[in-house]
Amino acid sequence: MHIFEKIADLREWLARQRKSGRSIGFAPTMGALHEGHLSLVRAAKAAGDVSVVSIFVNPTQFNDPEDLRRYPRMPEHDIALLQRAGCQALFMPELEEIYPPGQDLTVLLDFGPLTEVMEGQFRPGHFQGMATVVKRLLDIVEPQRLYMGQKDFQQLTIVRRMLQLLAMPVELVMCPTVRELDGLAMSSRNLRLTPPMRAAAPALFRALTAAREDFVAGKPVADIREAALATLREAGLQPEYFEIVDGYTLLPVETQEAGPFVVACVAAWAGQVRLIDNLILTGEGDGAFQTPAG
Ligand code: AMP
């Protein structure tokens, strides 16, 4: 695996790959890698792409300085995992490489409600920071395909909209959420869970799967939300939201008729650690996301 810290070196290597007819598949990450991240590498390789991963803990998407400070950093562990998964290039830039002093690269797009609901309510500025770094990385890597996890469903929906608004010729591929055996979605933040909170955390998935069953069975949406919030509280978690939304607009759905693509999204605190997860209740989100954007 090639490791690059400088944009110029990475781009020179990428140009050689393109010259030899290879397509580029890119997965941006913030490191502390796990099987969820590696599934993006595997998806890229399965599609025949040269697999490129970036590790960059992006300060502009952290609304909480303490969360940024505590974000796990383990470059050696990450390099070993990527090597084993067959990743071909790793981009690990310093801050100044991504944000050259004196240049404002902020993405100022109007995403409408997409950035206002759910995470948007609780993490002001987060999505603007995320969109800015994803745009910057896409401009550097210029991949054919961008691999992102369903785990961060709102993020992926906003990136999809950004690709459309900017008419960027990048195909967005949504990869299914990789989970622990007890259902907890893999996340770099899980490393910070205390043992009791690690034991409580699978309640997110339990609440989501119960919501899916009840939604399909035709139960009233308000009752499903209440039951999910109760499940989380009983487990000792502090929910911020549990929303049942249209998978494209992210606006709340009131009834089962709302379809065709409905997703339940949840955020809850497990002690000092904020966890998010989601589950498709109905529809074919995957298919919809795998078409080229624009
Ligand atoms: P992060 O390092 O948390 O910024 O995540 C980088 C990418 O990996 C994003 O596209 C995430 O959605 C994806 N990802 C994180 N956790 C998982 C998971 N458990 N399953 C699938 N993809 C994931």
Boltz pocket constraint, residues with backbone or C-beta under 6 A from the ligand:
constraints:
  - pocket:
      binder: B
      contacts: [[A, 28], [A, 29], [A, 30], [A, 31], [A, 35], [A, 36], [A, 37], [A, 39], [A, 40], [A, 147], [A, 148], [A, 149], [A, 150], [A, 151], [A, 152], [A, 175], [A, 176], [A, 177], [A, 178], [A, 179], [A, 185], [A, 186], [A, 187], [A, 188]]
      max_distance: 6.0
